[in-house]
Amino acid sequence: MPKHVIIKKKINPFNKKIRVSGDKSLSIRWALLASQALGKSKAYNLLRSEDVLNTLKGLKKLGVKVKLKKKFCEINGVGINGFKYKKNLTIDAGNSGTFGRLILALLIRSPYKIKLTGDKSLSRRDFSRVISPLKEFGANFYPKNKFTLPIYIQGTNFVRPIKYFEKKGSAQIKSCVMLAALNAPGTTKIKALKSRNHTEILYKFLKIPFSISSKKKIDLIKIGGEKKISPFDYNIPSDISSSAFFIVLTLLSDKSNLIIRNVNVNPSRTGCISILNKMGANIILKNKKKYKGEKIADIHVRSKKYFKSINCPKKYNTNAIDEFLILFLVAAKAKGISYFKGLSELNQKESPRLKLGSKILNMIGIKTKLTNNSIKIYGNPNLKLKKTFEIKNYFKDHRVMALSTIAALTLGGKWKIYDPNSIKTSFPSFFNILKENLGAKIN
């Protein structure tokens, strides 16, 4: 792919049905849990993004046999504490915070120091959030008091179960503790603010000793460790975070209709749909079904001329954290002032997304008021662009790149967007779907 793409024409009206790539959260979790099972597991529709491919490469370095075929991926699991550890081993997580943080949980019995590295973006991100609970299990980290990559982890033969309170509403922290608990004899107990629950659903499906109860905004989780996991096949549903770009593309385009097939609509992930419907969209879920505990549906969406502003309830934050950037684009077209708060976590992602989102809105003529954890967006329902815009120096964040692409295709103007390869970290088929399925003109 070239160093930049040029978009100088809005997308024409469309009436299409598409499928987007497999869910990234489920793809990575399947791979990690399949590695802990004893025997062969297969995944169909596995996301072939750089984040998932780095997950597979990391598992291979730990002695796990992986076969990546055209139609499926096969992992021959080694069982709990079955990794083959070598001296001077380095695992590169690339851009993946999910893989980088979760693989540490499975290394807490390593007899040797293992080096975990990542790209420039990941190396800026905070790893103290998982280092802290893993130390409680007995793992050691070097250099001491360093909480960014590269870091070294060395495990222990005396892993102990813990009691942990997860206060950030982070599915990564919660899942990290849940994975580490597999290696701990006895029962690990977690109090966690509600967040994505893919790991819990997989544990229940795999019959891992596990229980969960809820008290208001808190989940109480218990996990029994050192139990065998059976191999399992998985047909991974489509990713709602990837779907969100096409949902907003359709909403902001003229006279267009779209059906996105077989999408994971787990309620812990559908905050973006709830927010958009509150703003006046009419997004409908049809053909609903359950697959191994996950809710699946076809998403039906059509163009909308006018949107209402929103004072977005904080209860949607964890359910839409990866989609807020693209939601800001709808707020830019809404009538009135939209207010999004409690979003400091956005600046802990691949880039300072809250700041960059505000910067791009300002660039296209939308007034914003920004704090460290909130943004007010002064919408303009008549927003139409004619100027030339350049998008660069955005830490190669795939969601910033995709946001800019959707803005170009719906609002007009001439856009030059650098680093389009950044999309490969999570959604490599993004441009193909736009051009081949929906007819977008992208040079």
Secondary structure, 3 states (H helix, E strand, C coil): CCCEEEECCCCCCCEEEECCCECHHHHHHHHHHHHHCEEEEEEECCCCCHHHHHHHHHHHHCCCEEEECCCEEEEEEECCCCCCCCCCEEEECCCCHHHHHHHHHCCCCCCCCEEEECCCCHHHCCCHHHHHHHHHHCCEEECCCCCCCCEEEECCCCCCCCEEEECCCCHHHHHHHHHHHCCCCCEEEEEEECCCCHHHHHHHHCCCCEEEEEECCEEEEEEECCCCCCCCCEECCECHHHHHHHHHHHHHCCCCEEEEEEEECCCCCCHHHHHHHHCCCCCEEEEEEEECCEEEEEEEEECCCCCECCECCHHHCCCCCCCHHHHHHHHHCCECEEEECCCHHHHHCCCCHHHHHHHHHHHCCCEEEECCCCEEEECCCCCCEEEEEEECCCCCCHHHHHHHHHHHHHHEEEEEEECHHHHHHCCCCHHHHHHHHCCCCCC
